[in-house]
Amino acid sequence: MKLPHDSFGGTVSAGLALTLGCYLLLRYWLVT
């Protein structure tokens, strides 16, 4: 069973989105 490229790309995108979301939330919390 080989790993589909889309699966890997989706995982990376999800991780990137999660990191960006946490960064924005932390920045907003610090500013407020």
Phi, psi and omega per residue, in radians:
M1 nan 1.999 -3.131
K2 -1.627 2.602 -3.117
L3 -1.415 2.173 3.123
P4 -1.163 2.552 -3.133
H5 -1.143 -0.610 -3.125
D6 -1.104 -0.622 -3.134
S7 -1.110 -0.790 3.138
F8 -1.118 -0.778 -3.141
G9 -1.096 -0.682 3.138
G10 -1.140 -0.687 -3.141
T11 -1.134 -0.764 3.129
V12 -1.120 -0.745 3.137
S13 -1.107 -0.725 3.138
A14 -1.129 -0.741 3.131
G15 -1.142 -0.698 3.139
L16 -1.163 -0.746 3.132
A17 -1.122 -0.706 3.141
L18 -1.138 -0.755 3.121
T19 -1.105 -0.763 3.134
L20 -1.125 -0.720 3.130
G21 -1.095 -0.780 3.132
C22 -1.121 -0.691 3.132
Y23 -1.096 -0.809 -3.137
L24 -1.146 -0.697 -3.140
L25 -1.129 -0.770 3.135
L26 -1.137 -0.740 3.135
R27 -1.116 -0.744 3.124
Y28 -1.116 -0.703 -3.135
W29 -1.154 -0.668 -3.139
L30 -1.224 -0.665 -3.121
V31 -1.223 -0.689 -3.082
T32 -1.208 nan nan
